Amino acid sequence: MENYLIDNLDKQILHALMANARTA
């Protein structure tokens, strides 16, 4: 369960970074 939450959080951070890179 913890691994799933960490993996999900990792994906959210990755998407946020990619979105920031596009708008920058």
Distance bins in CASP14 RR format, pairs under 12 A and 6 or more apart:
PFRMAT RR
TARGET T0000
AUTHOR 0000-0000-0000
RMODE 2
METHOD distances of the structure
MODEL  1
1 7 0 0 0 0 0 1 0 0 0 0 0
1 8 0 0 0 0 0 1 0 0 0 0 0
2 8 0 0 0 0 0 1 0 0 0 0 0
2 9 0 0 0 0 0 1 0 0 0 0 0
3 9 0 0 0 0 0 1 0 0 0 0 0
3 10 0 0 0 0 0 1 0 0 0 0 0
4 10 0 0 0 0 0 1 0 0 0 0 0
4 11 0 0 0 0 0 1 0 0 0 0 0
5 11 0 0 0 0 0 1 0 0 0 0 0
5 12 0 0 0 0 0 1 0 0 0 0 0
6 12 0 0 0 0 0 1 0 0 0 0 0
6 13 0 0 0 0 0 1 0 0 0 0 0
7 13 0 0 0 0 0 1 0 0 0 0 0
7 14 0 0 0 0 0 1 0 0 0 0 0
8 14 0 0 0 0 0 1 0 0 0 0 0
8 15 0 0 0 0 0 1 0 0 0 0 0
9 15 0 0 0 0 0 1 0 0 0 0 0
9 16 0 0 0 0 0 1 0 0 0 0 0
10 16 0 0 0 0 0 1 0 0 0 0 0
10 17 0 0 0 0 0 1 0 0 0 0 0
11 17 0 0 0 0 0 1 0 0 0 0 0
11 18 0 0 0 0 0 1 0 0 0 0 0
12 18 0 0 0 0 0 1 0 0 0 0 0
12 19 0 0 0 0 0 1 0 0 0 0 0
13 19 0 0 0 0 0 1 0 0 0 0 0
13 20 0 0 0 0 0 1 0 0 0 0 0
14 20 0 0 0 0 0 1 0 0 0 0 0
14 21 0 0 0 0 0 1 0 0 0 0 0
15 21 0 0 0 0 0 1 0 0 0 0 0
15 22 0 0 0 0 0 1 0 0 0 0 0
16 22 0 0 0 0 0 1 0 0 0 0 0
16 23 0 0 0 0 0 1 0 0 0 0 0
17 23 0 0 0 0 0 1 0 0 0 0 0
17 24 0 0 0 0 0 1 0 0 0 0 0
18 24 0 0 0 0 0 1 0 0 0 0 0
END
